């Protein structure tokens, strides 16, 4: 409390480089190599200090030995599901693991894999990072939308956790839905840039009206996507039949998959491509520290070969979580750039998003303990 003051923070497990390695490793040997490459510090001359230098890479791999195996679960209707790796695409790669996908594609006719958050963060990383690393190419991409979310992007009032929804979200409002579809169109266009036909899934709520659903369907189809309503929350698998048929139909379409950038593209040019082509920004503004780091990285042939994994809010297509819809006339601020050599990423940090703050001078963990007689945990609340 009264010692040497320092600025620090944490990486929650789903955003850590170890989690990213779990998501992109192809097998145990690949994981072992990636663990060794993790850069944990720099010496006084600026040289990298890796997990291998500290001789902890073997122990780290041993700790993850069981974690490399996907967790097999099932739906309430008995469909098999692999749960493996973390979905936080705003501060990490946000993908299910390559290992789970490799197993799934060998076992079933149609394998569905998840990307965290929207097409601006989750799909962009699936497209330009995961597909490049795995060699797997999707036949179609499902964009999940709700009438309520579209109303919010159309200018609806703020939604606060625990508070009752405003009537704009529970009663028919075609104007808000139509305006909010500008956000949906941006996601459709992003997916189409990969050469893949998207399917818009309207995740239905009981408050949705037929007219609201039809306007979304019309706009989605006008912009080159298939569209289906899913009522799985009400009718289980039967409620998702229309969606399943749309996915099968889109999967049978011919496609020419292409990446947004090649690994020979300089890092700054990649960042600008993502900012303009995916986020809709006019350009990129770099903080002095970020620019200095990027110049150094672009002179390093090994770093140049790494992918680009953006850190950005998931609450807006822009860097500002308060800006909804499809913002125009803005510039993406990049304030820092990190290197994850084990995972294989350069990580530009856009906006004020925080990975995780450090503890206060009197952290809450000091209050947490276990009653050894009853086995109950105390001090959490």
Long-range contacts (C-beta under 8 A, 24 or more apart in sequence): 1-361, 1-362, 7-358, 8-358, 9-354, 9-355, 9-356, 9-357, 9-358, 10-355, 10-356, 10-357, 10-358, 11-355, 11-356, 12-88, 12-355, 12-356, 13-86, 14-86, 14-87, 14-88, 14-92, 15-86, 15-88, 15-91, 15-92, 15-355, 15-356, 16-92, 17-340, 17-342, 17-343, 18-60, 18-64, 19-85, 19-86, 19-92, 20-92, 20-93, 20-309, 20-340, 20-342, 20-343, 20-345, 21-342, 21-343, 22-64, 22-67, 22-68, 22-84, 22-85, 22-97, 23-84, 23-85, 23-86, 23-93, 23-95, 23-96, 23-97, 23-98, 23-130, 24-93, 24-95, 24-97, 24-98, 24-129, 24-130, 24-133, 24-134, 24-343, 24-344, 25-68, 25-97, 25-98, 25-99, 26-98, 26-99, 26-102, 26-134, 27-99, 28-61, 28-65, 28-68, 31-61, 31-64, 31-68, 32-57, 32-58, 32-61, 34-342, 34-343, 34-344, 35-60, 35-61, 35-64, 35-342, 36-342, 37-341, 37-342, 38-340, 38-341, 38-342, 39-339, 39-340, 39-341, 39-342, 48-341, 50-341, 51-342, 68-99, 70-97, 70-99, 70-100, 70-103, 75-237, 76-236, 77-236, 77-237, 79-237, 80-107, 80-108, 86-116, 87-114, 87-115, 87-116, 87-117, 87-122, 88-116, 89-115, 89-116, 89-117, 89-121, 89-122, 89-125, 89-314, 90-116, 90-117, 90-121, 90-311, 90-312, 90-313, 90-314, 90-353, 91-311, 91-353, 91-355, 92-309, 93-125, 93-129, 93-130, 93-309, 93-343, 93-345, 94-121, 94-122, 94-125, 95-122, 95-125, 95-126, 95-129, 95-130, 98-130, 98-133, 98-134, 98-136, 101-134, 101-136, 102-134, 102-136, 105-136, 110-247, 110-248, 110-251, 112-142, 112-247, 116-314, 117-314, 118-143, 118-187, 118-314, 118-317, 119-143, 119-186, 119-187, 119-188, 119-190, 119-191, 119-278, 120-186, 120-187, 120-190, 120-278, 120-279, 120-312, 120-317, 121-310, 121-312, 121-314, 123-187, 123-190, 123-191, 123-194, 124-190, 124-260, 124-274, 124-278, 124-310, 125-309, 125-310, 127-194, 127-259, 127-260, 128-259, 128-260, 128-261, 128-307, 128-308, 129-307, 129-308, 129-309, 129-345, 131-257, 131-259, 132-259, 132-263, 132-307, 133-307, 133-344, 137-257, 138-196, 138-257, 139-196, 139-250, 139-251, 139-252, 139-255, 140-196, 140-197, 140-198, 140-199, 140-247, 140-250, 140-251, 140-253, 141-191, 141-194, 141-196, 141-197, 141-198, 141-199, 142-198, 142-199, 142-200, 142-201, 142-243, 142-247, 143-184, 143-187, 143-188, 143-191, 143-198, 143-199, 143-200, 143-201, 143-225, 144-201, 144-203, 145-184, 145-200, 145-201, 145-202, 145-203, 145-216, 146-202, 146-203, 146-205, 147-177, 147-202, 147-204, 147-205, 147-207, 147-208, 147-212, 147-213, 147-216, 148-205, 148-207, 149-180, 150-176, 150-177, 150-180, 150-181, 150-183, 150-184, 150-216, 151-176, 151-177, 151-180, 152-180, 152-324, 153-179, 153-180, 153-182, 153-183, 153-184, 153-324, 153-325, 153-326, 154-178, 154-179, 154-180, 154-181, 154-182, 154-324, 154-325, 155-179, 155-180, 155-324, 155-325, 156-180, 169-207, 170-207, 171-207, 172-209, 172-211, 172-212, 173-212, 174-211, 174-212, 174-215, 177-212, 177-215, 177-216, 178-215, 178-219, 179-325, 180-324, 180-325, 181-215, 181-216, 181-219, 181-220, 182-325, 182-326, 183-317, 183-324, 183-325, 183-326, 184-216, 184-219, 184-220, 185-219, 185-223, 185-326, 186-280, 186-317, 186-326, 188-220, 188-223, 188-224, 188-225, 189-223, 190-277, 190-278, 191-225, 192-224, 192-225, 193-260, 193-277, 193-278, 194-257, 194-258, 194-259, 194-260, 195-255, 195-256, 195-257, 195-258, 196-255, 196-257, 197-224, 197-225, 197-226, 197-250, 197-253, 197-255, 198-224, 198-225, 198-226, 198-250, 199-225, 199-226, 199-227, 199-228, 199-243, 199-246, 199-247, 199-250, 200-225, 200-226, 200-227, 200-228, 201-227, 201-228, 201-229, 201-230, 201-243, 201-246, 202-227, 202-228, 202-229, 202-230, 203-230, 203-233, 204-229, 204-230, 204-231, 204-233, 204-234, 206-234, 226-250, 261-308, 263-304, 263-305, 263-307, 264-304, 266-298, 266-304, 267-294, 267-297, 267-298, 267-303, 267-304, 267-308, 267-337, 267-346, 267-348, 268-294, 268-298, 270-308, 271-308, 271-310, 271-332, 271-334, 271-348, 274-308, 274-310, 275-332, 279-312, 279-317, 279-318, 279-319, 279-332, 280-317, 280-318, 280-326, 280-327, 280-328, 281-318, 281-330, 281-331, 281-332, 282-329, 282-330, 282-331, 283-331, 283-332, 284-331, 284-332, 284-333, 284-334, 285-331, 285-332, 285-333, 285-334, 286-333, 286-334, 287-333, 287-334, 287-335, 287-336, 289-335, 289-336, 290-334, 290-335, 290-336, 290-337, 290-348, 290-349, 293-336, 293-337, 294-337, 297-337, 297-339, 297-346, 302-341, 303-339, 303-341, 303-346, 306-339, 306-340, 306-341, 306-344, 306-345, 306-346, 307-344, 307-345, 307-346, 308-345, 308-346, 308-348, 309-340, 309-343, 309-345, 309-346, 309-347, 310-347, 310-348, 310-350, 311-347, 311-348, 311-349, 311-350, 311-353, 311-355, 312-350, 312-351, 312-353, 313-351, 313-353, 319-350, 319-351, 319-352, 319-353, 320-351
